[in-house]
Structure formats: C-alpha cells, structure tokens
C-alpha cells in the first residue's frame, strides 16, 4: 500500500517535481497546500504518512506550521525543505523537534533517502 504525502509549499514547481518523482516509488501525493493555514487544514483531513513542508511561505511560515502539526500529532513525520539551510535555520528546525531539513533545489536521491529514513523512525 502506498505511503501518503501532503506537500505544503507555495511553489507549483516543487509540487510537480515531488509528485513526478514519487510516482516511481511507493508514495502517493494526496494533497498540495500553498500556505501554512491551508496545510494545517489539509493535514487534519488527509492524515498523511509524510508531510513535506517548505519553510518560507506566505502567511504562517513552515516553522510555525510544523509546530502546529506536531501539537496535533506528536508522531507526525515532517520533512522540511528550504533554500535557506544555514546554521540558524538548522538549529530552529531542531528546536521544534524535527530532524530532517533538505535544501532546495531538490536532489532526487537526497529526497528519497531522507524520506525513507524518516519513515523508518
């Protein structure tokens, strides 16, 4: 059975890229939100196995969105994406309880290796 994914990212390119890449594996994109507010609502409705979440978005950013999702489901599997992967951002991701942040542009091998590690934990 396919693992379900929710993408929360304001970039249509990222949504398309992840959707196309995951079709080759045992994952299925079940929804795409373009901001944190929509992502939180969709997370509650879909209850995905994995949420791929951008940090920089309009409205509620990815850090705040991740905090809300983790309050709703402390076991939520969240993979953060960002074009900003400096020490401060990495530390902020860790401070909210997440372990995985991958840089944009997405490298397919890194995306899948990270998804697999996250799903095993």
N, C-alpha and C positions, 0 to 999 in steps of 0.2 A: 504494500500500500504506500502511495506517495506521501512524503512529508509535505506539509502545507507551509507556505511562506506568505507573509504580509510585508510588502515594501512600503516604507514611509520615506519618501524622498520627493522633493519638488521638481526633480529633473526627469522629463519624459525619456531622455536618452538612457539614464540609469535603469529605469523601469523596463524599457525594451531590452537592454543588454542583459539584465539579470533574468528576465523571462525567457529570452532565447537561450541563454547558457544553461539554465536549469532544466530545460526540456530534454536535454541529453542524459539527465541523471534522475534519481528517484525523488524529485521535488516538483511541486506544482504551486505556482503563484496564484493565490486565491484572492488577492486584492492589492490595490495600489492607492495610497493616500498621499496627497501633495503637501500636507502640513500636519503638525502635531495633533491639533484638535480632531481632525478627520481620522488620523491614525489611531488615536485612543478609542474613538467610537468603533472603528472597524476591528480593532484588536478584541474588543468586548464581544462583537458579533461573530467574528470568524474563529477566535481562539486558535491562532496558528501555532504550528510546532516551532516555527522560527520567525522572528521579526528582523528585517534588515532595515536599519534606521540611520538616516543622514543626520549630521549634527547641525549644519547651517541650513535653516529653513525659515520661511516667513511665519509669523505668529509664534506659537510655542516652539522653541528650538528642540533639537534632538535630545539634549541632556535632560531638560525638564520632562519631555515626553517619556524618556526611558524611566525616570524616577516614578512617574505616574503609573506606567505599565508594571513596574516592579512592586508598587504598592498593591496593585490589583492582583498580580500573580507573582509572588516572590520567586517562583521557579521558571519564569519566562526566559526563553532563550533569545537573547538580543545580540545582534552583530551590528556594531556601529561602523559607519562609513564617514570619511571626511577628506576633504582636500587639505585640511589643516591637521597635521599629525605631529605637532611639536610636543615638547615635554609637558607643557602646561595642559594641553588637551588630553594627553595620555593620562596624566595624573587625575584630571577631572573625571574621565571615564572610569578609572579605578575607584575614585571616591564614591561614586554612586553604586558600586558593586558589580561593575561589568569588567570582563577580562579581554574582550576582543574588539580591536579597532583596526580596520584596514584602510589604506589610503586610496584616494581616487587619483588618477583613473584606475579602475579595477583591473587587476591582472587575474584572468580566469583561474589559473592554478592556485593562486593565493586565496581567492574567494572560496573555492571548493574545499581546499584543505582546512580553512578556518571554519567553514560550515560543518564539516564532518567532525572536527574536534569539539565544536560547541554542542552538536547533537549527541555526542558520546558522553559528555559530562552531565 
